[in-house]
């Protein structure tokens, strides 16, 4: 049966006849160059729009996940601070808190700001954190990222562990001494004098977050208590939990286990402004980049309107041969939707490939330009992260498909409303 006979016989919706005509309308011919170019631009626009959305959202998600992992891997999810009286029973309090279901680790902590210097003769600010050796070995983000040395000597109380960027800035290597100057020094008749003391570097760690790698100095808690003039005391207890999002439910249990007046704050309170800013930026970027897909969809509308105008004579002939207005509408609907579907699929593939190789791409462009793209000193992380979320990627694909389908409705409706008599009269 011929295509015209099939149409006259009343072939069903989206039949082979309708698909064949739609495909032929999409094929490039010499006299239809402008229409073909617009269709190609629409395809490329949707592909790039979808790929850009997927990559940007993945990088934003990667930023949040990496920062969250590193911030919460070094700082506790809950911070327990003493109220009314010093925390001199920190061993007992930490032991009780550690037994609360859902708590992984309770770390008594002493910390203070110091001026650090090394072989280079330069000084820089640093944060001394006094912790128990057994607690530091259970902090995976530090213990599993020791670049030089080990925590064995640290456990013996014979040295300190420093961040890799701090060691680099001060010209320190394993076994060298780091000199620390604390304003909380000895009290004399002439006032408080700064305390200056040198410690051997027994371990150099690299967390991957430049702010921490450039400032943290871990010291055995007993030595830190002596150095910071808080002998026998802990300033806070940092609590690490199984599920950071569940800190609200654990908070009253931890407070009850402390069995003394305490003030508790969680990671959401301490980092609320930072992560809220990331979320706002992520949502704004999504809305802005959606405009790229929208512009590409508008290109589909213009291309399809030109195609309808160019094919007016063909539409009239199809109508006189028995094709219904619904068949004409479906033909142009499929022609326009094919551009959107193909562009979306190509964009998804391109975006996925870029996300899987985003760090290699960054390194290539850094090498090509001779500059540092994504400077760790500015962006905190040592490499460009990308984390694709299934739900988010699916929403980008569905949004692109929806916009593509909506863009074809008006041109297809206009084609179905074309009067065959008027179209043939002026041919």
C-alpha positions as CSV (number, residue, x, y, z in Angstrom):
1,X,0.0,0.0,0.0
2,X,1.4,3.4,-0.9
3,X,1.9,6.3,1.6
4,X,-1.1,8.2,0.1
5,X,-3.3,5.2,0.1
6,X,-2.3,4.5,3.8
7,X,-3.2,8.1,4.6
8,X,-6.5,7.8,2.8
9,X,-7.3,4.6,4.6
10,X,-7.1,6.5,7.8
11,X,-3.9,5.2,9.4
12,X,-3.7,5.5,13.1
13,X,-2.0,8.2,15.1
14,X,1.8,8.3,14.8
15,X,1.7,5.7,12.0
16,X,4.5,4.8,9.7
17,X,3.2,7.3,7.1
18,X,3.2,10.2,9.6
19,X,6.7,9.3,10.8
20,X,8.0,9.0,7.2
21,X,6.7,12.5,6.3
22,X,8.1,14.0,9.5
23,X,11.5,12.5,8.8
24,X,11.5,13.8,5.2
25,X,10.7,17.3,6.4
26,X,13.7,17.2,8.7
27,X,16.1,16.1,6.0
28,X,18.2,18.9,4.4
29,X,17.6,19.9,0.9
30,X,19.2,22.6,-1.1
31,X,16.3,25.0,-1.2
32,X,15.6,24.4,2.5
33,X,19.0,25.4,3.7
34,X,17.8,28.1,6.1
35,X,15.3,25.8,7.8
36,X,17.9,23.1,8.1
37,X,20.4,25.6,9.7
38,X,17.8,26.7,12.2
39,X,17.1,23.1,13.1
40,X,20.8,22.4,13.6
41,X,21.2,25.5,15.7
42,X,18.2,24.4,17.9
43,X,19.7,20.9,18.2
44,X,23.1,22.3,19.3
45,X,21.5,24.8,21.6
46,X,19.5,22.2,23.5
47,X,22.5,19.8,23.6
48,X,24.8,22.5,25.1
49,X,22.1,23.8,27.4
50,X,21.4,20.3,28.9
51,X,25.1,19.5,29.1
52,X,25.9,22.8,30.8
53,X,23.1,22.3,33.3
54,X,24.2,18.8,34.2
55,X,27.8,19.8,34.6
56,X,27.2,23.0,36.6
57,X,24.7,21.2,38.9
58,X,27.1,18.3,39.4
59,X,30.0,20.6,40.2
60,X,27.8,22.5,42.7
61,X,26.7,19.3,44.3
62,X,30.4,18.1,44.4
63,X,31.4,21.4,46.1
64,X,28.7,21.0,48.8
65,X,29.5,17.3,49.3
66,X,33.3,17.8,49.5
67,X,33.1,20.8,51.7
68,X,30.6,19.0,54.0
69,X,32.8,15.9,54.2
70,X,35.9,17.9,55.0
71,X,34.4,20.4,57.4
72,X,32.6,17.7,59.3
73,X,35.5,15.3,59.1
74,X,37.7,17.7,61.1
75,X,35.0,19.5,63.2
76,X,32.5,17.6,65.3
77,X,28.8,17.4,64.3
78,X,27.9,18.5,67.9
79,X,30.0,20.8,70.0
80,X,29.5,20.4,73.8
81,X,30.7,23.4,75.8
82,X,30.8,23.6,79.7
83,X,28.5,26.0,81.5
84,X,29.1,27.6,84.9
85,X,32.2,25.4,85.7
86,X,35.3,24.3,83.9
87,X,35.3,21.0,82.0
88,X,37.7,19.2,84.3
89,X,35.9,15.9,84.1
90,X,36.1,15.7,80.3
91,X,37.3,12.0,80.3
92,X,34.1,10.8,82.1
93,X,31.8,13.1,80.2
94,X,33.3,12.0,76.8
95,X,33.0,8.4,77.8
96,X,29.3,8.7,78.7
97,X,28.6,10.6,75.4
98,X,30.4,8.0,73.4
99,X,28.0,5.4,74.6
100,X,24.9,7.2,73.2
101,X,23.5,5.2,70.3
102,X,24.3,6.9,67.0
103,X,27.5,8.6,68.4
104,X,30.7,7.4,66.7
105,X,33.3,9.5,68.6
106,X,33.5,12.0,71.5
107,X,36.7,14.0,71.4
108,X,37.8,16.3,74.3
109,X,39.6,19.2,72.7
110,X,41.9,22.1,73.7
111,X,42.6,24.6,71.0
112,X,44.2,28.0,70.6
113,X,45.6,30.4,68.0
114,X,49.4,30.6,67.7
115,X,52.1,32.1,65.5
116,X,54.1,29.3,63.8
117,X,57.5,29.5,62.2
118,X,60.0,27.1,60.7
119,X,63.2,26.8,58.8
120,X,62.1,29.4,56.2
121,X,62.1,32.1,58.9
122,X,58.7,33.2,58.0
123,X,55.8,33.2,60.4
124,X,52.1,32.4,59.8
125,X,49.0,32.0,61.9
126,X,48.1,28.5,63.0
127,X,45.5,26.7,65.1
128,X,46.8,24.3,67.7
129,X,44.3,21.5,68.5
130,X,45.1,19.3,71.5
131,X,43.5,15.9,71.2
132,X,44.0,12.4,72.6
133,X,46.1,10.2,70.3
134,X,43.4,7.5,70.2
135,X,40.9,10.0,69.0
136,X,43.1,11.4,66.3
137,X,43.7,7.9,64.9
138,X,39.9,7.5,64.6
139,X,39.4,10.7,62.7
140,X,39.7,9.1,59.3
141,X,40.0,12.4,57.4
142,X,43.3,13.0,59.2
143,X,44.6,9.6,60.0
144,X,44.0,8.1,56.5
145,X,45.6,11.1,54.8
146,X,49.1,11.1,56.4
147,X,51.5,12.1,53.6
148,X,54.7,11.8,55.6
149,X,55.5,10.1,58.9
150,X,53.0,8.4,61.1
151,X,50.9,8.9,64.3
152,X,53.1,6.5,66.3
153,X,55.4,9.2,67.7
154,X,52.3,11.5,68.1
155,X,50.7,8.8,70.3
156,X,54.0,8.6,72.3
157,X,53.7,12.4,73.0
158,X,56.9,13.1,71.1
159,X,55.8,15.6,68.5
160,X,53.0,17.2,66.5
161,X,51.1,16.6,63.2
162,X,50.9,19.6,60.8
163,X,49.0,20.3,57.6
164,X,50.9,19.9,54.3
165,X,50.4,23.5,53.2
166,X,51.5,24.8,56.5
167,X,54.6,22.6,56.3
168,X,55.3,23.9,52.8
169,X,54.9,27.5,53.8
170,X,57.3,27.2,56.7
171,X,59.8,25.0,54.8
172,X,59.3,22.1,57.2
173,X,60.0,18.4,56.5
174,X,59.5,15.3,58.6
175,X,61.7,15.6,61.8
176,X,62.1,19.3,61.6
177,X,61.0,21.5,64.5
178,X,58.1,23.9,64.3
179,X,58.3,26.9,66.7
180,X,55.0,28.0,68.2
181,X,54.4,31.3,69.9
182,X,51.2,31.6,72.1
183,X,49.9,34.8,73.6
184,X,48.5,32.7,76.5
185,X,51.9,32.5,78.1
186,X,53.4,32.9,81.6
187,X,52.1,35.5,84.0
188,X,54.9,37.7,85.4
189,X,55.0,40.9,87.5
190,X,55.4,42.7,84.2
191,X,52.4,41.1,82.6
192,X,51.7,38.0,80.5
193,X,54.7,37.1,78.3
194,X,54.2,35.0,75.1
195,X,55.1,31.4,75.4
196,X,57.6,30.1,72.8
197,X,58.2,26.4,72.3
198,X,59.5,24.1,69.6
199,X,58.1,20.7,68.7
200,X,59.4,18.1,66.3
201,X,57.1,17.4,63.3
202,X,56.3,13.7,63.4
203,X,53.5,13.6,60.8
204,X,52.3,15.7,57.8
205,X,48.7,15.3,56.7
206,X,46.8,16.5,53.7
207,X,43.0,16.8,54.2
208,X,42.4,18.3,50.7
209,X,40.9,21.5,52.0
210,X,43.4,24.3,51.8
211,X,42.1,26.2,54.8
212,X,42.8,23.3,57.1
213,X,46.0,22.1,55.5
214,X,47.4,25.6,55.8
215,X,46.6,26.2,59.5
216,X,46.0,23.0,61.6
217,X,48.6,21.7,64.1
218,X,47.5,18.6,66.1
219,X,49.2,18.2,69.5
220,X,48.8,15.6,72.3
221,X,46.1,16.9,74.6
222,X,48.4,16.8,77.7
223,X,51.0,18.9,76.0
224,X,48.5,21.3,74.6
225,X,47.0,21.8,78.1
226,X,50.4,22.8,79.4
227,X,51.3,24.9,76.5
228,X,47.9,26.8,76.5
229,X,47.7,27.2,80.3
230,X,44.6,25.0,80.7
231,X,46.2,22.1,82.6
232,X,43.7,19.4,83.5
233,X,40.9,21.0,81.4
234,X,39.2,20.6,78.0
235,X,37.6,23.5,76.4
236,X,35.0,21.6,74.4
237,X,34.0,18.0,73.5
238,X,33.4,17.5,69.8
239,X,30.9,14.7,69.0
240,X,30.9,12.8,65.7
241,X,27.7,11.0,64.8
242,X,26.7,8.3,62.3
243,X,24.3,10.5,60.4
244,X,25.0,14.3,60.4
245,X,21.5,15.0,59.4
246,X,20.2,13.3,62.6
247,X,21.9,15.7,65.0
248,X,18.6,17.2,66.1
249,X,17.4,13.9,67.5
250,X,20.7,13.1,69.2
251,X,21.1,16.5,70.8
252,X,18.8,15.8,73.9
253,X,20.4,12.4,74.4
254,X,23.9,13.9,74.4
255,X,22.9,16.6,76.8
256,X,21.4,14.0,79.1
257,X,24.5,11.8,78.9
258,X,26.8,14.8,79.9
259,X,25.2,14.8,83.4
260,X,26.3,18.4,83.9
261,X,25.4,21.9,82.7
262,X,26.4,22.1,79.0
263,X,25.7,24.2,76.0
264,X,25.4,22.3,72.7
265,X,25.6,23.6,69.1
266,X,25.5,21.6,65.9
267,X,27.2,21.9,62.5
268,X,24.1,23.3,60.9
269,X,24.1,26.3,63.2
270,X,27.8,26.9,62.9
271,X,27.8,26.7,59.0
272,X,24.2,27.8,58.3
273,X,25.2,31.0,56.4
274,X,27.9,29.2,54.4
275,X,25.7,26.3,53.2
276,X,22.7,28.5,52.7
277,X,24.7,30.7,50.4
278,X,25.8,27.6,48.4
279,X,22.1,26.5,48.1
280,X,21.0,30.0,46.9
281,X,23.8,30.1,44.4
282,X,22.9,26.6,43.1
283,X,19.3,27.5,42.6
284,X,20.1,30.8,40.9
285,X,22.6,29.0,38.5
286,X,19.9,26.5,37.7
287,X,17.4,29.2,36.7
288,X,19.9,31.2,34.7
289,X,21.2,28.2,32.8
290,X,17.7,27.0,32.1
291,X,17.4,30.1,29.9
292,X,19.9,28.4,27.5
293,X,17.5,25.6,27.0
294,X,14.6,28.0,26.7
295,X,16.4,30.0,23.9
296,X,17.0,26.7,22.1
297,X,13.3,25.8,22.4
298,X,12.4,29.2,20.9
299,X,14.7,28.4,18.0
300,X,12.7,25.2,17.5
301,X,9.5,27.4,17.3
302,X,11.0,29.7,14.7
303,X,12.4,26.8,12.6
304,X,9.1,24.9,12.7
305,X,7.1,28.0,11.7
306,X,9.4,28.6,8.7
307,X,9.1,24.9,7.9
308,X,5.3,25.1,8.0
309,X,5.4,28.2,5.7
310,X,7.7,26.4,3.3
311,X,5.6,23.3,3.3
312,X,2.3,25.0,2.8
313,X,1.8,23.5,-0.6
314,X,2.7,20.0,0.6
315,X,0.3,20.3,3.5
316,X,-2.6,21.4,1.2
317,X,-1.9,18.4,-1.1
318,X,-1.9,16.0,1.9
319,X,-5.2,17.4,3.1
320,X,-6.8,17.0,-0.3
321,X,-5.6,13.4,-0.4
322,X,-7.4,12.6,2.9
323,X,-4.9,13.4,5.7
324,X,-6.7,14.8,8.7
325,X,-5.8,18.0,10.5
326,X,-4.7,15.8,13.4
327,X,-2.3,13.9,11.2
328,X,-0.8,17.1,10.0
329,X,-0.4,18.3,13.6
330,X,1.3,15.0,14.6
331,X,3.7,15.2,11.6
332,X,5.0,18.6,12.6
333,X,4.9,17.7,16.3
334,X,7.1,14.7,15.6
335,X,9.4,16.8,13.4
336,X,10.0,19.4,16.1
337,X,10.1,17.0,19.0
338,X,12.7,14.9,17.2
339,X,15.1,17.9,17.4
340,X,14.4,18.3,21.1
341,X,14.7,14.6,22.0
342,X,18.0,14.2,20.0
343,X,19.4,17.4,21.5
344,X,18.5,16.3,25.0
345,X,20.0,12.8,24.6
346,X,23.2,14.2,23.1
347,X,23.4,16.8,25.9
348,X,22.9,14.1,28.6
349,X,25.7,12.0,27.0
350,X,28.0,15.1,26.7
351,X,27.3,16.3,30.2
352,X,27.9,12.9,31.7
353,X,31.3,12.6,29.9
354,X,32.3,16.1,31.1
355,X,31.4,15.3,34.7
356,X,33.4,12.0,34.6
357,X,36.4,13.8,33.3
358,X,36.0,17.3,34.8
359,X,39.3,17.2,36.8
360,X,41.3,16.1,33.7
361,X,39.7,18.8,31.7
362,X,40.6,21.4,34.4
363,X,44.2,20.2,34.4
364,X,44.4,20.4,30.6
365,X,43.1,23.9,30.4
366,X,45.5,24.9,33.2
367,X,48.3,23.5,31.2
368,X,47.1,25.1,28.0
369,X,46.7,28.6,29.6
370,X,49.7,28.3,31.8
371,X,47.6,29.6,34.8
372,X,46.1,27.9,37.8
373,X,42.4,27.3,37.1
374,X,40.4,26.7,40.3
375,X,43.1,27.8,42.7
376,X,42.9,25.8,46.0
377,X,43.8,28.9,47.9
378,X,40.6,30.6,46.7
379,X,38.2,27.6,46.4
380,X,39.4,25.7,49.5
381,X,39.5,22.3,47.7
382,X,42.5,20.9,46.0
383,X,40.6,19.4,43.0
384,X,37.4,20.2,41.1
385,X,34.6,17.9,42.3
386,X,31.6,16.8,40.4
387,X,28.8,14.6,41.8
388,X,25.8,13.8,39.6
389,X,22.5,13.2,41.4
390,X,20.1,10.9,39.6
391,X,17.0,12.9,40.6
392,X,18.5,16.2,39.6
393,X,19.9,14.9,36.3
394,X,16.5,13.3,35.5
395,X,14.8,16.6,36.2
396,X,17.1,18.5,33.8
397,X,16.4,15.9,31.0
398,X,12.6,16.0,31.6
399,X,12.6,19.8,31.7
400,X,14.4,19.9,28.3
401,X,12.0,17.4,26.8
402,X,9.0,19.3,28.1
403,X,10.2,22.6,26.7
404,X,11.0,20.9,23.4
405,X,7.5,19.4,23.2
406,X,5.8,22.7,24.2
407,X,7.8,24.6,21.6
408,X,6.4,22.4,18.8
409,X,2.7,22.8,19.8
410,X,2.1,26.2,18.2
411,X,3.8,25.5,14.8
412,X,2.1,22.1,14.6
413,X,-1.3,23.6,15.5
414,X,-0.8,26.3,12.9
415,X,0.1,23.7,10.3
416,X,-3.1,21.7,11.1
417,X,-5.2,24.8,10.7
418,X,-3.9,25.6,7.3
419,X,-6.7,25.9,4.7
420,X,-5.8,23.8,1.7
421,X,-7.9,25.9,-0.7
422,X,-6.1,29.1,0.3
423,X,-2.7,27.4,0.2
424,X,-3.2,26.0,-3.4
425,X,-4.9,29.2,-4.7
426,X,-1.7,31.2,-4.8
427,X,0.6,28.4,-6.0
